[in-house]
């Protein structure tokens, strides 16, 4: 029983040391510099004048649109009296 406790303790200590070494070595990648080419994607619904709305996947690089693609089947027809309260003029702000 004592042998099991000693082996288990050694394994825990080794795992802790491996974790500390890994964290120490990987922290060198953190620079605090600003990312210049920030690319991201998101989805939004774009509606036309007859209140027909289609979901799109928008790809951005900083504040520039780099891609748009319609999401198949993600459509809805809103009533005639519906008003879109969102500001859809700038997609990659």
C-alpha positions as CSV (number, residue, x, y, z in Angstrom):
1,X,0.0,0.0,0.0
2,X,2.8,2.4,0.9
3,X,4.4,1.6,-2.5
4,X,1.2,2.7,-4.3
5,X,1.1,6.0,-2.4
6,X,4.8,6.8,-3.2
7,X,4.3,6.0,-6.9
8,X,1.1,8.0,-7.1
9,X,2.8,10.9,-5.4
10,X,5.7,10.8,-7.8
11,X,3.3,10.7,-10.8
12,X,1.4,13.8,-9.5
13,X,4.7,15.7,-8.9
14,X,5.9,14.8,-12.4
15,X,2.6,15.9,-14.0
16,X,2.7,19.2,-12.1
17,X,6.3,19.8,-13.2
18,X,5.4,19.1,-16.8
19,X,2.5,21.5,-16.6
20,X,4.7,24.2,-15.1
21,X,7.3,23.7,-17.8
22,X,4.7,23.8,-20.6
23,X,3.1,27.0,-19.3
24,X,6.5,28.7,-18.9
25,X,7.7,27.8,-22.4
26,X,4.5,28.7,-24.1
27,X,4.2,32.1,-22.4
28,X,7.0,33.3,-24.7
29,X,4.4,33.6,-27.5
30,X,2.4,36.4,-25.6
31,X,3.8,39.6,-26.9
32,X,1.1,42.2,-26.2
33,X,1.3,43.5,-29.8
34,X,-1.7,44.5,-31.7
35,X,-2.9,42.0,-34.3
36,X,-2.8,43.8,-37.6
37,X,-4.7,41.3,-39.8
38,X,-7.7,40.4,-37.8
39,X,-10.0,38.0,-39.7
40,X,-13.3,36.8,-38.4
41,X,-16.7,35.6,-39.6
42,X,-20.2,36.1,-38.4
43,X,-23.8,35.6,-39.6
44,X,-26.5,38.2,-40.1
45,X,-29.8,38.5,-41.8
46,X,-30.1,40.9,-44.8
47,X,-33.5,42.0,-45.7
48,X,-34.7,43.5,-49.0
49,X,-37.4,46.1,-49.7
50,X,-40.2,43.5,-49.6
51,X,-39.1,42.3,-46.1
52,X,-37.7,39.1,-47.4
53,X,-34.7,38.2,-45.2
54,X,-31.9,35.8,-45.9
55,X,-29.1,34.8,-43.5
56,X,-25.5,35.4,-44.8
57,X,-22.1,34.4,-43.5
58,X,-19.9,37.5,-43.6
59,X,-16.1,37.2,-43.6
60,X,-14.1,40.2,-42.5
61,X,-10.5,41.3,-42.5
62,X,-10.3,44.2,-40.1
63,X,-13.0,46.5,-41.4
64,X,-13.1,45.1,-45.0
65,X,-15.6,42.5,-46.3
66,X,-13.6,39.6,-47.8
67,X,-16.5,37.1,-48.4
68,X,-20.2,36.7,-48.3
69,X,-22.2,33.6,-48.7
70,X,-25.9,32.9,-48.3
71,X,-26.9,30.2,-45.8
72,X,-29.2,27.7,-47.6
73,X,-32.7,27.5,-46.2
74,X,-32.2,30.3,-43.7
75,X,-34.9,32.7,-45.1
76,X,-38.0,34.3,-43.7
77,X,-40.7,36.6,-45.2
78,X,-41.6,39.3,-42.7
79,X,-45.1,41.0,-42.7
80,X,-45.5,44.1,-44.8
81,X,-45.7,46.4,-41.8
82,X,-42.5,45.0,-40.3
83,X,-39.6,47.5,-39.9
84,X,-36.0,46.4,-39.6
85,X,-34.6,48.4,-36.6
86,X,-31.0,47.2,-37.2
87,X,-28.4,49.3,-38.9
88,X,-27.0,47.1,-41.6
89,X,-25.0,49.7,-43.5
90,X,-21.6,48.6,-42.1
91,X,-20.9,44.9,-41.8
92,X,-17.3,44.8,-40.7
93,X,-17.0,47.5,-38.1
